[in-house]
Amino acid sequence: MAYTAKHAAMANSLRPNTLVAHLGIRYDVDEQGRLLAHMPVDERTHQPMGLLHGGATAALAESLGSMGSALLIDREKQAVVGIEVNANHMRGVRAGEVHATGELVHQGRSTHVWDVRVTDDEARLVAVCRLTNLIIDRKP
């Protein structure tokens, strides 16, 4: 599926009062229709050594993939829950922003699997992540 600016606007409208907003994550789409997420590297996302916290990177990847799945389902009848996230970190980042690009590699009836690549402001690879989402029915 190709995401549009309308999808990014919907995703950004769901940010208030969530971890996504607290971490400063915002959504966008690229010219290829891929969903993107951007996160500042600052005091909210640092670990004690002044580097981007691995947990913040995992939160960025899970936020991107979960939102990507949420935009594909009927949110009145279904919900998305992450059931597994994995992150391999390649490079430390001290400042600027990190940028996540998601690719949906499996869209099943009850699970979605996402590959997420995280890069820095110079387009250097920071982390490679994988997220598995479970699609559940909402309780009436």
Buried (B, 14 or more C-beta within 10 A) or exposed (E): EEBEEEBBEBBBEBBEEEEBEEBBBBBBBEEEEBBBBBBBBBEEBBEEEEBBBBEBBBBBBBBBBBBBBBBBBEEEEBBBEBEEBEBEBEBBBEEEBBBBBBEBEEBEEEBBBBBBBBBBEEEEEBBBBBBBBBBEEEEE
